């Protein structure tokens, strides 16, 4: 992967999965990539923000009391990254 902005997002995703950062730091890292978001179609920002918002909301509850799983949201963000990479090629 040659795009440093995408690499930042990949690293943040891995760090969250590994427990090296919390959800708030992860979401901040993703939202800070405004230049990347501007280079993508508008729908990408909408989808990313929806997923990040649900991830933040879910972090306030235990896994059992939340209507969606953090792992599913992270998988969807990984898919978002994959599609963003293909869009920017």
N, C-alpha and C positions, 0 to 999 in steps of 0.2 A: 504494500500500500504506500503510495507516494504522497498522499495528501496529509500534511501535518495536522490539519483540523480534524480530519476523520480519525487519525491516530489518537488524538487527545480523547475523543469520544470512546474509542475502543479501550484505551487504557482505563478510563473512568469506569466503564462497564466491568472490566475485569477486576478492578480494585474493589468495586462494590460487591461483586460476587465473592471475592476473597475475604471480605470483611475489613479491608484496609481503609475504607472510607464509609461514611454513613449516607443515607438517602439525601439529606440536605446538601452535602458537599457534592454528591453525584449530580443532582439536579442543577446546582450552580455551575458546575463544569460544563454541562450540556447547554445551558442557557447562555453561557458566555461566548459560545461559538456563533455569534451573530453574522460574521462574514460568510461562514459556511452556509448558514440558513438562507441568506440572501441570494446565494448562487443556486439554490434549489427551487423547484416550483413551489408556489404558496402552500399547496396541500401538505407538503412535508412539515412545515412549521406547525400547522394545525394538528397533525397526527402526533408529532413529537410532544407538543404541549399537552395534548390529551393524555398521553401515556405518562408523562412526567407528573401531571396533576394527580392522576390515579395512584401513582407510586408514592407520592407525598401523602396523600390521604390514607393510603393503606399502611404507611409506616406508623400512623398514630394508633393502630389497633394491632391486636395479636393476629396471627395468620388465620386462626379459627374463626374470628369474628368478622373478618373482612370478606367482602363478596368477590374479590379477585385475588389471585396469588401473586406475590412479588416475583416469583420465578417466571410466571407466564408473562408478566409485564416486561421483565428483562429480556426474555426471549423475543418479544415483539419489538423491543428497542434494538436488539441485535439484527433482526430482520430489516428494520428501518435503516440501520447503518449499511447493510448489504445493498439495499435498493439505492441508497444515496450514493454509494460508491459507483454503482453501474450508471446512475444518472449523470455523474460528474465526469465520466470517462470521455 
